Amino acid sequence: MRFSGKVANAALAPGVLVLGAIALWFVLNRVGGAYVFESGSGYEALSPAANELIARAYEDIDRRRLLDLHVHVIATGTSCRECFVHPDFLSNLNPLKHMRFRVYASAAGINDFEQADEQYMERLTGLAGQIRGHGRYVILAFDRFFNPDGSLNLARSEFYVSNDYVLSLAAARPDLFVAAASVHPRRSDALQELTRVRNAGVRIIKWLPNAMGIDPADPRNGPYYDRMRQLGLVLLSHAGDEAAVESDQTQGFGNPLLLRSALDHGVTVVIAHCASLGRGRDLDRADTPLVSNFDLFLRLMQEPRYKGHVFGEISAMLQFNRLGQDLHDSPVARVLLDSELQKRLVNGSDYPLPAINIVVRTGMIRDAGFITDAERETLNEIYRYNPLLFDFVLKRTLRHPENANARLAASIFMVPNSWEMTPNP
């Protein structure tokens, strides 16, 4: 019996769709971070070499002060009713954004979008709790985009994670999580919200200026900064280009020199990623071409008036897009050789990014001599076991290829004593 072309195509269509879906699932999970994860499995599941490398990473760490300052929360509204991601991320009509979100979801262990919030926190809690002698993880709220006149701009709000949601998550697991709030300075209730979250125990305020539409140098921020200083709040602000969230129209807000305004008002500022991506305007020399944002960050760190008030944070610096063509001249290589700078650095993982396969390139790091081939093999084993643990152990294993003693100091991974944060339970 012969089928006509149309009938044959109709008969084949469901099979083609199934095969296409399987292929898409495979690609997403290869690019993202889907892997078998059992939160109950212990270190006995790892090889002796992996256990030895983990033990070495913790040798000179005071685990009571161990802190990861940069952990994202994804919430679509399935558990946190006021939280959301932009509809474009969930729509097949916007394939690039939808694909990007699916990659993040794969890395974060989300496979049922009706339970996205719950699955995200189940995976994060499992990963953190699985780590023997874990420290604590600062989970980040994320405010919406507000226009310069103070009006809310939902069309440009990529996602929203409310302060109350991260406070509730931290309250449920104070042994694992510390809540960081996010308050846009153009909100009409910004000063009141700063006071409210501080009274709830928050010590850190998170900004992503490029994606939120925040100009850190806007003179109208003065009262906001003054309130932060009065309350003893620390500003954790992204600096440099932003690649994970839509920011094309406002990339300039990532210029680290714009944060001088907060510092001049006496606010303690932590510059995320050490501004290690992209180039910015040299605000001190208007006639010069664009300058590496990392170099602008170093200039800010070297200004004597800001010593003790400005810190760098090292999350994402080992992702392939921040390593550049010459790893020996990359920001992380320069950090490894600067022991004085390291005294003013703190650690963050930027989870779930360390669980995204496509941004983790241990082969590049091995080829440049920052780790050995044997270490790479062991680190890859740890990555498959627990990417959050992998991020920490990789940083503690790293050394400069031209100076084996040039490593990341243990102090980077412990909360600075001056921050007066509650010790780990």
C-alpha positions as CSV (number, residue, x, y, z in Angstrom):
1,M,0.0,0.0,0.0
2,R,1.4,3.4,-1.0
3,F,0.7,6.7,0.8
4,S,0.3,9.9,-1.1
5,G,2.9,12.5,-0.3
6,K,0.5,14.5,1.9
7,V,-0.6,11.5,3.8
8,A,2.9,10.3,4.3
9,N,3.9,13.8,5.6
10,A,1.0,13.8,8.0
11,A,1.9,10.4,9.3
12,L,5.5,11.4,9.8
13,A,4.8,14.8,11.4
14,P,4.2,13.5,15.0
15,G,7.4,11.4,14.8
16,V,9.3,14.4,13.5
17,L,8.0,16.6,16.3
18,V,8.9,13.9,18.9
19,L,12.4,13.6,17.5
20,G,12.7,17.4,17.4
21,A,11.6,17.7,21.0
22,I,14.2,15.0,22.0
23,A,16.9,16.8,20.1
24,L,16.0,20.1,21.7
25,W,16.0,18.5,25.2
26,F,19.4,17.0,24.5
27,V,20.9,20.3,23.3
28,L,19.4,22.2,26.3
29,N,20.8,19.7,28.7
30,R,24.2,19.7,27.1
31,V,24.4,23.5,27.1
32,G,22.7,23.8,30.4
33,G,23.5,21.8,33.5
34,A,21.1,18.9,33.7
35,Y,22.7,16.0,35.5
36,V,21.8,13.2,37.9
37,F,21.7,14.7,41.4
38,E,20.8,12.9,44.6
39,S,20.9,15.3,47.6
40,G,21.4,12.4,49.9
41,S,24.5,11.1,48.3
42,G,27.7,11.6,50.4
43,Y,31.3,12.2,49.6
44,E,31.8,8.4,49.5
45,A,30.3,8.7,46.0
46,L,33.5,10.5,45.0
47,S,37.0,9.2,44.2
48,P,39.8,9.5,46.7
49,A,41.4,12.1,44.5
50,A,38.2,14.3,44.6
51,N,38.0,13.9,48.4
52,E,41.6,14.9,48.8
53,L,41.2,18.0,46.6
54,I,38.1,19.0,48.5
55,A,39.8,18.6,51.9
56,R,42.8,20.7,50.6
57,A,40.4,23.5,49.6
58,Y,39.1,23.8,53.1
59,E,42.4,23.5,55.0
60,D,42.8,27.1,56.1
61,I,39.1,28.1,56.0
62,D,37.2,29.1,59.2
63,R,33.9,27.5,58.2
64,R,32.0,29.7,60.7
65,R,32.8,32.6,58.5
66,L,32.5,30.9,55.1
67,L,30.3,33.0,52.8
68,D,29.1,32.9,49.2
69,L,28.0,36.5,48.6
70,H,26.3,36.0,45.2
71,V,23.5,33.3,44.8
72,H,20.5,34.1,42.6
73,V,17.0,32.9,43.1
74,I,14.7,32.2,40.2
75,A,11.0,32.6,40.8
76,T,8.3,32.5,38.2
77,G,5.3,32.9,40.5
78,T,4.5,29.2,41.3
79,S,5.5,29.7,44.9
80,C,6.2,33.4,45.3
81,R,3.0,34.9,44.0
82,E,4.3,38.4,43.4
83,C,7.5,37.2,41.7
84,F,7.8,36.8,37.9
85,V,10.0,36.4,34.9
86,H,9.2,38.4,31.8
87,P,6.6,36.6,29.6
88,D,9.1,36.6,26.7
89,F,11.2,34.0,28.6
90,L,8.3,31.6,28.7
91,S,7.0,32.1,25.1
92,N,7.9,30.2,22.0
93,L,7.2,33.5,20.1
94,N,10.6,34.7,21.5
95,P,12.8,31.7,20.8
96,L,16.1,33.2,21.8
97,K,14.9,34.4,25.2
98,H,12.9,31.2,25.7
99,M,15.9,29.1,24.9
100,R,18.1,31.1,27.3
101,F,15.6,30.7,30.1
102,R,15.4,26.9,29.4
103,V,19.2,26.7,29.7
104,Y,19.1,28.4,33.1
105,A,16.2,26.1,34.1
106,S,18.2,23.0,33.1
107,A,21.2,24.2,35.1
108,A,18.9,24.8,38.1
109,G,17.2,21.4,38.0
110,I,13.8,22.8,36.8
111,N,11.9,20.3,34.6
112,D,8.3,21.2,35.6
113,F,7.4,24.8,35.0
114,E,4.3,24.4,37.1
115,Q,6.7,23.8,40.1
116,A,9.5,26.0,39.0
117,D,10.0,28.0,42.2
118,E,9.9,24.9,44.4
119,Q,12.2,22.9,42.2
120,Y,14.8,25.7,42.0
121,M,15.0,25.9,45.8
122,E,14.9,22.2,46.2
123,R,18.0,21.9,44.0
124,L,19.8,24.8,45.6
125,T,19.1,23.6,49.1
126,G,20.2,20.1,48.2
127,L,23.5,21.3,46.6
128,A,24.3,23.6,49.6
129,G,23.3,21.2,52.2
130,Q,25.2,18.4,50.6
131,I,28.5,20.2,51.2
132,R,30.3,19.0,54.3
133,G,31.0,21.9,56.6
134,H,29.2,24.3,54.3
135,G,29.1,28.0,55.0
136,R,26.2,30.3,54.1
137,Y,24.9,31.6,50.8
138,V,23.6,35.1,50.3
139,I,20.4,34.7,48.2
140,L,19.5,37.8,46.2
141,A,16.3,39.6,45.7
142,F,16.0,41.4,42.4
143,D,13.9,44.6,42.0
144,R,12.1,45.7,38.9
145,F,13.1,48.3,36.3
146,F,12.0,51.9,37.2
147,N,12.1,54.8,34.9
148,P,14.0,58.0,35.9
149,D,10.7,59.6,36.9
150,G,10.0,56.8,39.3
151,S,7.4,55.0,37.3
152,L,7.5,51.2,37.1
153,N,8.5,49.8,33.7
154,L,7.3,46.2,33.5
155,A,8.2,45.9,29.8
156,R,11.9,46.3,30.7
157,S,11.7,44.2,34.0
158,E,13.3,41.0,33.0
159,F,12.4,39.3,36.3
160,Y,11.4,40.1,39.8
161,V,12.3,38.4,43.1
162,S,10.7,40.1,46.1
163,N,12.4,41.0,49.3
164,D,9.8,39.2,51.3
165,Y,10.4,36.0,49.3
166,V,14.1,35.8,50.0
167,L,13.5,36.7,53.6
168,S,11.1,33.8,54.0
169,L,13.6,31.4,52.3
170,A,16.4,32.5,54.6
171,A,14.2,32.3,57.7
172,A,13.3,28.7,56.8
173,R,17.0,27.7,56.5
174,P,19.2,30.1,58.5
175,D,22.0,27.5,58.6
176,L,22.3,27.8,54.8
177,F,20.9,31.2,53.6
178,V,21.3,34.9,54.3
179,A,18.8,37.2,52.6
180,A,19.9,40.2,50.5
181,A,17.3,42.7,49.6
182,S,17.0,44.7,46.3
183,V,15.6,48.2,46.4
184,H,15.6,50.5,43.3
185,P,16.5,54.1,44.3
186,R,13.8,55.6,42.1
187,R,11.0,53.7,43.9
188,S,8.7,56.1,45.7
189,D,9.0,54.0,48.9
190,A,12.8,53.4,48.6
191,L,13.8,54.9,51.9
192,Q,11.0,53.2,53.8
193,E,11.8,49.9,52.2
194,L,15.5,50.2,53.1
195,T,14.5,50.7,56.7
196,R,12.0,47.9,56.6
197,V,14.4,45.3,55.3
198,R,17.1,46.4,57.7
199,N,14.7,45.9,60.6
200,A,14.1,42.4,59.2
201,G,17.8,41.6,59.5
202,V,19.0,42.4,56.0
203,R,22.6,43.7,55.7
204,I,23.1,43.7,51.9
205,I,21.3,45.5,49.1
206,K,21.7,44.1,45.6
207,W,21.8,46.1,42.4
208,L,22.2,45.2,38.8
209,P,22.3,48.8,37.4
210,N,22.5,47.8,33.7
211,A,19.3,45.7,33.9
212,M,17.4,47.7,36.5
213,G,17.9,51.1,34.9
214,I,19.9,52.5,37.9
215,D,22.4,55.3,37.3
216,P,24.6,55.0,40.4
217,A,25.8,58.6,39.9
218,D,22.4,60.2,39.7
219,P,22.5,63.1,42.2
220,R,19.0,62.2,43.4
221,N,20.4,59.1,45.0
222,G,21.9,61.2,47.8
223,P,19.1,60.6,50.4
224,Y,19.1,56.9,49.4
225,Y,22.8,56.5,50.1
226,D,22.6,58.5,53.3
227,R,19.9,56.1,54.5
228,M,22.0,53.2,53.6
229,R,25.0,54.6,55.5
230,Q,22.8,55.4,58.6
231,L,21.4,51.8,58.6
232,G,24.8,50.2,58.0
233,L,23.8,48.6,54.8
234,V,26.3,47.2,52.2
235,L,25.7,47.7,48.5
236,L,26.5,44.7,46.3
237,S,26.4,46.2,42.8
238,H,27.1,44.5,39.5
239,A,29.7,46.4,37.5
240,G,31.0,45.9,34.0
241,D,28.9,44.7,31.0
242,E,25.9,42.5,31.7
243,A,25.5,39.4,29.5
244,A,22.9,37.3,31.2
245,V,20.0,39.9,31.4
246,E,18.9,42.3,28.7
247,S,20.9,45.5,29.2
248,D,21.8,46.9,25.7
249,Q,20.3,50.3,26.3
250,T,21.8,50.9,29.7
251,Q,25.2,49.0,29.7
252,G,26.9,52.3,30.6
253,F,25.4,52.1,34.0
254,G,27.8,49.3,34.7
255,N,30.8,51.6,34.7
256,P,32.5,51.0,38.1
257,L,33.5,54.7,38.4
258,L,29.8,55.6,38.8
259,L,29.9,54.0,42.2
260,R,32.1,56.8,43.5
261,S,28.8,58.6,44.4
262,A,27.8,55.9,46.8
263,L,31.3,55.8,48.3
264,D,31.4,59.5,48.7
265,H,28.2,59.2,50.8
266,G,30.0,56.7,53.1
267,V,28.4,53.6,51.8
268,T,30.4,50.3,51.8
269,V,30.3,49.0,48.2
270,V,31.1,45.5,46.9
271,I,31.7,45.5,43.1
272,A,30.5,42.2,41.7
273,H,32.7,40.3,39.3
274,C,35.4,42.9,39.8
275,A,33.9,44.6,36.8
276,S,35.7,42.0,34.7
277,L,33.7,42.2,31.4
278,G,33.5,44.8,28.7
279,R,34.8,48.3,28.3
280,G,33.6,51.6,29.7
281,R,34.1,55.4,29.3
282,D,37.0,56.8,31.3
283,L,35.1,59.3,33.3
284,D,38.3,60.9,34.5
285,R,39.7,61.5,31.0
286,A,37.0,62.3,28.6
287,D,39.3,62.5,25.6
288,T,40.5,58.8,25.9
289,P,39.0,55.8,24.2
290,L,37.0,53.2,26.0
291,V,38.9,51.5,28.8
292,S,38.6,48.0,30.3
293,N,36.0,48.0,33.0
294,F,38.4,45.9,35.1
295,D,41.1,48.6,34.8
296,L,38.5,51.2,35.9
297,F,37.7,48.9,38.9
298,L,41.4,48.7,39.8
299,R,41.6,52.5,39.7
300,L,38.7,52.8,42.1
301,M,40.2,50.2,44.4
302,Q,43.5,52.1,44.4
303,E,42.0,55.4,45.6
304,P,43.1,55.9,49.2
305,R,39.9,57.7,50.3
306,Y,37.9,54.5,49.6
307,K,40.1,52.0,51.3
308,G,38.0,50.0,53.8
309,H,34.8,51.0,52.0
310,V,35.1,49.3,48.6
311,F,35.6,45.6,47.9
312,G,35.7,43.5,44.8
313,E,33.8,40.2,44.4
314,I,35.2,37.4,42.3
315,S,32.1,35.6,41.0
316,A,32.0,34.6,37.3
317,M,35.6,35.6,36.7
318,L,36.5,32.0,35.6
319,Q,33.7,31.8,33.0
320,F,35.1,31.5,29.5
321,N,33.6,34.8,28.3
322,R,35.6,36.7,31.0
323,L,38.9,34.9,30.4
324,G,39.7,36.4,27.0
325,Q,42.2,35.3,24.4
326,D,45.2,35.5,26.6
327,L,44.4,33.9,30.0
328,H,47.8,35.1,31.4
329,D,46.6,38.7,31.1
330,S,43.0,38.0,32.2
331,P,41.5,39.7,35.2
332,V,41.8,36.5,37.3
333,A,45.5,36.1,36.4
334,R,46.1,39.7,37.5
335,V,44.2,39.1,40.7
336,L,46.2,36.0,41.5
337,L,49.4,38.0,41.3
338,D,48.2,40.9,43.5
339,S,48.2,39.8,47.2
340,E,47.3,43.4,48.4
341,L,44.2,43.5,46.2
342,Q,43.2,40.1,47.5
343,K,42.9,41.5,51.0
344,R,39.9,43.5,49.8
345,L,38.1,40.7,47.8
346,V,35.2,38.5,48.7
347,N,33.8,35.4,47.1
348,G,30.6,34.7,45.2
349,S,29.5,31.9,42.9
350,D,26.8,33.6,40.8
351,Y,24.8,30.4,41.0
352,P,23.2,29.0,38.8
353,L,25.8,30.1,36.3
354,P,28.5,27.7,37.6
355,A,26.0,24.9,36.7
356,I,25.7,25.9,33.1
357,N,27.9,23.6,31.0
358,I,28.6,26.0,28.2
359,V,30.3,28.7,30.5
360,V,32.4,26.2,32.4
361,R,35.6,25.5,30.4
362,T,38.1,23.7,32.6
363,G,40.0,22.7,29.4
364,M,40.9,26.3,28.8
365,I,42.0,26.8,32.4
366,R,44.1,23.6,32.2
367,D,45.7,24.6,28.8
368,A,46.8,27.9,30.2
369,G,48.5,26.2,33.2
370,F,46.2,27.4,36.0
371,I,45.4,23.7,36.9
372,T,47.0,20.4,36.0
373,D,45.4,17.8,33.8
374,A,44.9,15.5,36.8
375,E,43.2,18.4,38.7
376,R,41.0,19.1,35.7
377,E,39.8,15.5,35.7
378,T,39.1,15.6,39.4
379,L,37.4,19.0,39.2
380,N,35.1,17.7,36.4
381,E,34.1,14.8,38.7
382,I,33.3,17.3,41.4
383,Y,31.3,19.4,38.9
384,R,29.2,16.4,38.0
385,Y,28.6,15.7,41.7
386,N,27.9,19.3,42.9
387,P,28.6,22.4,40.8
388,L,28.3,24.7,43.8
389,L,31.1,22.8,45.5
390,F,33.0,22.7,42.3
391,D,33.0,26.5,42.0
392,F,34.6,26.8,45.5
393,V,37.2,24.0,45.0
394,L,38.2,25.3,41.5
395,K,39.0,28.7,43.0
396,R,40.9,27.2,45.8
397,T,42.9,24.9,43.5
398,L,43.8,27.7,41.0
399,R,47.3,29.0,40.8
400,H,49.2,31.3,38.5
401,P,51.1,29.3,35.8
402,E,54.2,31.5,36.3
403,N,54.1,31.4,40.1
404,A,52.8,28.4,41.9
405,N,52.5,30.3,45.2
406,A,50.2,32.9,43.6
407,R,46.8,31.6,44.7
408,L,43.5,33.1,45.9
409,A,43.8,33.8,49.6
410,A,41.6,32.0,52.1
411,S,40.4,35.4,53.5
412,I,38.5,36.0,50.2
413,F,36.1,33.2,51.1
414,M,35.3,34.4,54.6
415,V,33.1,37.3,55.6
416,P,35.2,40.4,56.5
417,N,35.2,41.0,60.3
418,S,34.3,44.6,59.7
419,W,30.9,43.6,58.3
420,E,29.5,42.5,61.7
421,M,27.4,39.7,60.2
422,T,26.0,37.0,62.4
423,P,28.4,34.0,62.5
424,N,27.3,30.8,60.9
425,P,25.0,28.7,63.2
